[in-house]
Amino acid sequence: LGEVYQLYGTVLGEGFSDYSNFRARLLKLGILRDTGQKSTQGTGRPATLYRFDAAAFEKIRHKPMVFV
């Protein structure tokens, strides 16, 4: 999720949203599935890895997704 957040920040500009709100909103959409695996990159607590759920996205793809 951190990498997706960085992508949105690059596209929309710094300060578009704080990470905790972004994470909560993105997970609430139901388009990401927990893989049960953790990232081994970086320092600190390992990040949970997610997989995009195309079928779940298809159901909501015409709805607005606001993260700003």
C-alpha positions as CSV (number, residue, x, y, z in Angstrom):
1,L,0.0,0.0,0.0
2,G,2.9,2.3,0.6
3,E,4.0,2.1,-3.0
4,V,0.4,2.8,-4.2
5,Y,0.3,5.8,-1.8
6,Q,3.6,7.1,-3.3
7,L,2.2,6.7,-6.8
8,Y,-1.0,8.7,-5.9
9,G,1.2,11.3,-4.2
10,T,3.3,11.7,-7.4
11,V,0.3,12.0,-9.6
12,L,-1.9,14.2,-7.4
13,G,0.8,16.1,-5.6
14,E,2.1,16.2,-2.0
15,G,-0.4,16.3,0.8
16,F,-3.3,14.9,-1.2
17,S,-4.2,12.6,1.7
18,D,-2.7,11.2,4.8
19,Y,-1.6,7.6,4.7
20,S,-3.9,6.2,7.3
21,N,-7.0,7.7,5.6
22,F,-5.7,6.6,2.2
23,R,-5.1,3.0,3.4
24,A,-8.5,2.8,5.1
25,R,-10.4,4.1,2.0
26,L,-8.5,1.8,-0.3
27,L,-9.1,-1.3,1.7
28,K,-12.8,-0.4,2.3
29,L,-13.3,-0.5,-1.5
30,G,-12.8,-4.3,-1.3
31,I,-10.6,-4.5,-4.4
32,L,-7.5,-5.7,-2.6
33,R,-7.1,-9.2,-1.2
34,D,-4.5,-10.0,1.5
35,T,-2.0,-12.5,0.1
36,G,-1.1,-13.7,3.6
37,Q,2.5,-12.8,2.8
38,K,4.7,-10.0,4.2
39,S,7.3,-7.8,2.4
40,T,10.9,-8.6,3.1
41,Q,12.2,-5.2,1.8
42,G,13.1,-2.2,3.9
43,T,13.5,-1.8,7.6
44,G,10.9,-1.9,10.4
45,R,7.8,-4.0,10.5
46,P,7.2,-6.0,7.3
47,A,4.3,-4.7,5.2
48,T,1.4,-6.9,4.3
49,L,1.2,-7.7,0.6
50,Y,-2.1,-7.4,-1.3
51,R,-3.4,-8.7,-4.6
52,F,-5.7,-6.7,-6.9
53,D,-9.2,-8.3,-7.2
54,A,-10.3,-7.6,-10.8
55,A,-13.8,-9.2,-10.2
56,A,-14.4,-6.9,-7.2
57,F,-13.2,-3.9,-9.1
58,E,-15.5,-4.6,-12.0
59,K,-18.5,-4.2,-9.7
60,I,-17.5,-0.7,-8.6
61,R,-15.4,0.6,-11.6
62,H,-18.0,3.2,-12.6
63,K,-18.3,4.7,-9.1
64,P,-16.1,7.7,-8.1
65,M,-13.1,6.9,-5.9
66,V,-12.1,9.9,-3.9
67,F,-8.9,10.0,-2.0
68,V,-8.3,13.7,-1.9
